[in-house]
């Protein structure tokens, strides 16, 4: 089986982690629904690594039909989970 590296640029610690994550998700064919809430805060807190994670989920969902990814870009996660404290 051909190993595909996510965003195959120069290796770094972050890139190794995303490649490992990619390998796990792209080869697991059990149905999954992944919801990413509040991407504004994710990117604020993690910068370009946050963007990389979002892109990874979007791409792996295109490659693996058993993964559904929903990206919620709103900034107020409390409206999604009114019973949780933020």
C-alpha positions in Angstrom: 0.0 0.0 0.0 1.3 3.4 -0.9 1.8 5.7 2.1 0.6 9.2 1.5 1.9 12.1 3.6 -0.5 14.9 4.4 0.8 18.2 3.0 4.1 16.4 2.1 6.4 19.3 2.9 9.6 19.4 5.0 9.3 17.2 8.1 8.9 18.9 11.5 7.5 17.8 14.8 4.0 19.2 13.9 4.2 17.6 10.4 5.1 14.2 11.9 2.0 14.4 14.2 -0.3 15.3 11.3 1.1 12.6 9.1 0.5 10.1 11.9 -3.0 11.4 12.4 -3.6 11.2 8.6 -2.4 7.6 8.5 -4.8 6.6 11.3 -7.8 8.4 9.9 -7.3 7.5 6.2 -6.9 3.8 6.8 -9.7 3.3 9.4 -12.9 2.5 7.6 -15.3 2.5 10.6 -18.0 5.3 10.2 -17.1 8.5 12.1 -18.7 11.9 12.4 -16.2 14.6 13.4 -17.5 18.0 14.4 -15.1 20.9 14.8 -16.6 23.8 16.7 -15.4 27.3 17.0 -12.6 27.3 14.4 -12.0 31.0 15.0 -10.7 30.2 18.5 -8.8 27.2 17.3 -6.9 29.3 14.8 -6.4 32.1 17.3 -4.9 29.7 19.8 -3.0 27.4 17.5 -2.2 29.6 14.6 -1.1 27.9 11.4 -1.2 24.5 13.2 -4.9 25.1 13.7 -5.3 25.7 10.0 -3.3 22.5 9.3 -5.6 20.4 11.5 -8.8 21.8 9.9 -7.3 21.1 6.4 -6.3 17.6 7.5 -9.9 16.8 8.5 -11.3 18.2 5.3 -8.9 16.3 3.1 -9.2 13.0 5.0 -13.0 13.2 4.7 -12.6 13.6 0.9 -10.3 10.5 0.8 -12.3 8.3 3.2 -16.0 8.0 2.6 -16.6 6.7 6.1 -15.6 10.0 7.7 -18.0 12.9 7.8 -16.5 16.2 8.9 -18.7 19.2 10.0 -16.9 22.5 10.6 -18.7 25.0 12.7 -17.1 28.4 12.2 -19.1 30.4 14.7 -17.4 32.0 17.6 -19.9 31.3 20.3 -19.7 27.7 21.2 -21.9 28.2 24.2 -24.9 28.3 21.9 -24.1 24.8 20.7 -23.7 23.4 24.2 -25.8 25.5 26.5 -25.2 23.1 29.5 -21.4 23.5 29.4 -19.3 26.2 31.0 -16.8 28.0 28.8 
